[in-house]
């Protein structure tokens, strides 16, 4: 089994909370966005709390970073975007298969227009396809803060990430539109949206004044190719670091004492 | 007597103007020569909505399992120019979301706005000479130099023969 956690830290010094999360959920790989802390300080906090040696994965960026307790020899950096909006890694799961892992934070693109977001999704999708061709497999997962919800066009658009909410639909592997084939992704994050789920209603709360307001948004997501879908055993939005709540008394992310995003936890088993 | 009508056109108009993609491809091939094959350049293109095309210039380190670092993205419409350049050296050094909120958009085509947005941090080259100047700025920037030297150092480290065991 391998356990991943993604969290947008909103530039807050949250290493103690990260460490508690690592302990509470036995996290093997932490992907963090907007990380302003020194990598050594984060690794130390994680290692001291868990008793396992965590290190930053080479190829991590300035603000988008990957920490792991798996051997660094299992990781190989494969791609860095100009503005660090996404990073690509080869990762051999201990006693498991080799994966292609993309860490994403569309952080440079905040408050952009729909064409911006569509172009970002299209460019990311092309980079994913390019690395899949290079690596010769499609055991690919894409995790991070996309700054759009799972149901918005950049995520579901065939030329974008083409990520659908149903595993069986994704297992078609591709759709042909106007004689061109578009590979599908499975986006299980649809399953953690709204208040009929066990956890919080999303990962990011915003009471906007616009006429269309979702209040809860699920910007933090994990997408995967169908080859991985059957191995996903758990996906949760976390509302606690294992010791303390991450929410305010009114049940929204406690940005004053943490991040305005909630962490996303997911596990695979082989 | 006939009055002499002056030439009001700029003096630097050239007829051998090239599309941005051709200029980028030429730079991509040059890095191979400059690094004696240690690094390759690759240009990929994506077509967006409203006729936008984006070209991305990547450096590839063959010795590092083809590790790829994107150093430049340029976007234009079907007329090639103006072209907007996105690179780390031009990005405002903001780290917080609050600061990033002011960075603006690349493709804002709402009614009443122009493209490219004059207030955007990404420079817009009106023609070839400005584009060549910008690409040169990016390729000579300390940010790109750090990427080149990092990829070369890592490649050299990997290619170094293993030390012989002491006798």
Contacts between the chains, C-beta under 8 A, distances in Angstrom:
chain1	res1	chain2	res2	distance
A	10	B	97	6.6
A	11	B	95	6.3
A	11	B	96	5.1
A	11	B	97	7.4
A	34	B	95	7.9
A	34	B	96	7.9
A	34	B	97	7.0
A	36	B	95	6.2
A	59	B	67	7.6
A	63	B	95	6.7
A	76	B	64	7.8
A	76	B	65	5.5
A	76	B	67	7.5
A	77	B	64	7.8
A	77	B	67	5.7
A	78	B	65	6.7
A	78	B	66	7.3
A	78	B	67	5.6
A	78	B	68	6.5
A	79	B	67	7.4
A	79	B	68	4.9
A	79	B	69	7.6
A	79	B	70	7.7
A	80	B	68	7.4
A	80	B	69	4.6
A	80	B	70	6.5
A	80	B	147	7.9
A	81	B	70	5.2
A	82	B	56	7.6
A	82	B	70	4.4
A	82	B	71	6.3
A	82	B	72	6.5
A	82	B	73	5.6
A	82	B	86	6.1
A	82	B	87	6.1
A	82	B	88	6.0
A	83	B	86	6.9
A	83	B	88	6.5
A	83	B	91	6.1
A	88	B	68	7.8
A	90	B	65	7.1
A	107	B	97	7.3
A	107	B	100	6.4
A	108	B	91	7.2
A	108	B	100	6.7
A	108	B	103	6.9
A	110	B	97	6.4
A	110	B	100	5.3
A	110	B	101	5.9
A	110	B	103	7.5
A	111	B	101	5.6
A	111	B	105	7.4
A	112	B	105	4.5
A	112	B	106	7.2
A	112	B	107	7.6
A	113	B	105	5.1
A	113	B	107	5.9
A	113	B	108	5.2
A	113	B	109	7.5
A	113	B	110	7.2
A	115	B	48	6.7
A	115	B	49	5.3
A	115	B	50	6.3
A	115	B	52	7.3
A	115	B	107	3.9
A	115	B	108	8.0
A	115	B	109	6.5
A	116	B	105	5.2
A	116	B	106	5.6
A	116	B	107	4.9
A	116	B	108	7.8
A	118	B	48	6.8
A	118	B	49	6.1
A	119	B	46	7.3
A	119	B	48	4.4
A	119	B	49	7.6
A	119	B	52	6.8
A	119	B	54	6.5
A	119	B	75	8.0
A	119	B	106	7.5
A	119	B	107	6.3
A	122	B	46	5.4
A	122	B	48	6.4
A	123	B	46	5.5
A	123	B	54	6.6
A	123	B	56	7.2
A	123	B	73	7.9
A	126	B	44	6.8
A	126	B	46	5.5
A	130	B	44	7.1
A	131	B	68	7.9
A	134	B	66	5.9
